[in-house]
Amino acid sequence: MIDAVEIQLAVVRLLSECGVGEIDVLRFAHYAIAGRIGENEIGVIMIGVEGTLRVYADTSVFGGCFDDEFRAESVGFFEEVRAGRFVLVVSDVTLDELGLAPEPVRRILADLPPSRIEVVSSSVESNPVGAGHARPLHAGVVGPASRNDAAHIALATIFGADLVVSWNFKHIVHFEKIAGYEGVNSLRGYRSPKIFSPREVVQN
């Protein structure tokens, strides 16, 4: 694992020096390490700071920085990541979604200190729609159109995030969905991360 992390960091430094965009750097490094540790294996490819709450943020929190209703708490959350209160956990699902977002949204992640970010890799178990997967995690909690929402929760669960933050009040921060996610986790032997909106997490 240490060897993989060292390689990932070296890739980030090299590509950054070559002028490659930051989101592309993270995505490239993710796939480089995923290939090294084996396809369909679970792998943490950037290790955050020990002893700090690990918080998985879905893409809505990044976009919330540019929404009048959610801006204050979204910006506040990333400021607290930068200040060391949280380690931000993101996944390849997050990186793929951010890759389709406008440049200012992508910049939120790119401007954070790498030491405050942990990138995790999806797997067969966390994949909510992969062909041939008989019992994918959380597949029954939301419909096929919301497969990425299920993937975010599955990845946060499998990698032991302490919290999930999201502005998705329909498929993630919703009392019925939370009960569904927790029920699946209990049956499968996983500890459930606590799910909140950034408003409930940031300090006033």
C-alpha positions in Angstrom: 0.0 0.0 0.0 2.8 2.4 0.9 4.5 1.7 -2.5 1.2 2.5 -4.3 0.8 5.7 -2.4 4.4 6.8 -3.3 3.8 6.0 -6.9 0.5 7.9 -6.9 2.1 11.0 -5.4 5.0 10.8 -7.9 2.5 10.7 -10.7 0.7 13.7 -9.4 3.9 15.7 -9.1 5.1 14.7 -12.6 1.8 15.5 -14.3 1.4 18.7 -12.4 4.9 19.8 -13.5 3.9 19.1 -17.1 0.9 21.4 -16.8 -1.9 18.7 -16.8 -5.2 19.9 -15.2 -5.5 19.0 -11.6 -8.7 16.9 -11.9 -7.1 15.0 -14.8 -4.0 14.4 -12.6 -6.1 12.8 -9.9 -8.0 10.7 -12.3 -4.9 9.6 -14.2 -3.2 8.7 -10.9 -6.3 6.8 -9.7 -6.4 4.6 -12.8 -2.6 4.1 -12.7 -2.8 2.7 -9.2 -6.0 0.8 -9.8 -4.2 -1.0 -12.6 -1.3 -1.8 -10.4 -3.3 -3.3 -7.5 -5.5 -5.3 -9.8 -8.8 -4.7 -11.6 -11.9 -4.9 -9.4 -9.8 -4.8 -6.2 -10.5 -2.1 -3.5 -7.6 0.3 -3.1 -7.1 3.6 -1.2 -4.7 5.5 -3.3 -4.1 8.6 -1.3 -3.9 8.5 2.5 -5.3 11.3 4.6 -4.3 12.5 8.0 -4.9 10.0 10.8 -7.0 11.0 13.8 -9.2 13.4 11.8 -12.8 12.8 10.8 -12.9 11.4 7.3 -15.8 12.9 5.4 -17.0 11.7 2.0 -18.5 14.6 0.0 -20.5 13.9 -3.1 -20.5 16.2 -6.1 -23.4 18.3 -5.0 -21.2 19.8 -2.2 -18.7 21.1 -4.8 -21.5 22.6 -6.9 -23.1 24.0 -3.8 -20.3 26.5 -3.6 -21.9 28.3 -6.6 -25.6 28.0 -5.5 -27.0 30.9 -3.5 -29.0 28.5 -1.2 -26.0 26.3 -0.4 -23.0 28.5 -0.9 -22.2 29.5 2.7 -22.2 26.0 4.2 -20.4 24.4 1.1 -17.6 27.0 1.1 -17.4 26.6 4.9 -17.1 22.9 4.7 -14.1 23.1 2.3 -12.5 25.8 4.4 -12.7 23.4 7.4 -11.1 20.7 5.2 -8.3 23.1 4.4 -8.0 24.1 8.1 -7.6 20.4 9.1 -10.9 19.7 10.8 -11.8 17.0 8.2 -10.0 14.8 5.7 -12.0 15.0 2.4 -12.8 11.5 0.9 -13.6 11.4 -2.8 -13.9 8.5 -5.2 -13.4 7.8 -8.9 -17.2 8.3 -9.2 -16.7 11.8 -7.8 -13.8 12.5 -10.1 -15.8 11.4 -13.2 -18.7 13.6 -12.2 -16.4 16.6 -11.6 -14.8 16.0 -14.9 -18.2 17.0 -16.5 -18.6 20.0 -14.3 -17.7 23.6 -15.1 -14.1 24.6 -14.5 -14.9 26.7 -11.3 -16.5 23.6 -9.7 -13.5 21.5 -10.6 -11.3 24.1 -9.1 -12.7 23.6 -5.6 -11.0 20.2 -5.4 -7.9 21.3 -7.3 -7.3 24.1 -4.8 -7.4 21.9 -1.7 -4.1 20.7 -0.2 -3.4 17.2 -1.4 -2.6 16.2 2.2 -6.3 16.8 3.1 -7.7 14.6 0.3 -8.1 10.8 0.3 -9.1 9.2 -3.1 -10.7 5.8 -3.0 -11.3 3.3 -5.8 -14.6 1.6 -6.7 -14.9 -2.2 -6.8 -17.2 -5.0 -7.8 -18.9 -4.9 -4.4 -19.5 -1.1 -4.4 -20.6 -1.0 -8.0 -24.4 -0.6 -8.0 -25.1 -1.7 -11.6 -22.2 -3.8 -12.8 -23.1 -6.8 -15.0 -23.1 -10.1 -13.3 -23.1 -8.7 -9.8 -25.9 -10.6 -8.0 -26.2 -8.5 -4.8 -24.4 -5.2 -5.4 -24.3 -3.0 -2.3 -27.3 -0.6 -1.9 -28.7 -1.5 -5.3 -32.3 -1.8 -3.9 -32.3 1.5 -2.0 -32.6 3.7 -5.1 -33.6 3.1 -8.7 -31.2 2.6 -11.7 -31.3 6.3 -12.6 -29.7 7.1 -9.2 -26.9 4.5 -9.4 -24.2 7.1 -8.8 -25.9 8.1 -5.6 -25.9 4.5 -4.4 -22.2 4.3 -5.5 -21.3 7.3 -3.3 -22.8 5.7 -0.2 -21.3 2.3 -1.0 -17.8 3.7 -1.4 -18.2 5.8 1.8 -19.3 2.7 3.6 -16.7 0.2 2.3 -13.9 2.6 3.0 -15.1 3.4 6.5 -15.8 7.2 6.1 -17.1 8.7 9.3 -19.6 11.0 7.6 -21.2 11.6 4.2 -22.2 15.1 3.3 -24.5 15.9 0.4 -27.1 18.4 -0.7 -29.1 15.5 -2.4 -32.2 15.5 -0.3 -34.0 13.0 -2.5 -31.7 10.1 -2.8 -29.1 10.5 0.0 -30.0 12.9 2.8 -33.5 11.5 3.2 -34.8 9.6 6.2 -36.2 6.7 4.2 -33.0 6.4 2.1 -30.8 6.6 5.1 -32.8 3.8 6.8 -32.4 1.7 3.6 -28.7 2.3 3.4 -28.2 1.4 7.1 -30.4 -1.7 6.7 -28.2 -3.0 3.9 -25.0 -2.2 5.8 -26.3 -4.0 8.9 -27.1 -7.1 6.8 -23.8 -7.1 5.1 -21.8 -6.4 8.3 -20.7 -2.8 7.5 -20.6 0.1 9.9 -22.8 2.9 8.4 -21.4 6.4 8.0 -23.5 9.2 9.3 -25.3 11.1 6.5 -25.8 14.9 6.8 -26.1 18.0 4.8 -23.1 20.4 5.1 -25.3 22.7 7.1 -25.4 20.1 9.9 -21.6 19.6 9.9 -19.9 23.0 9.5 -19.1 25.0 12.6 -21.1 28.3 13.0 
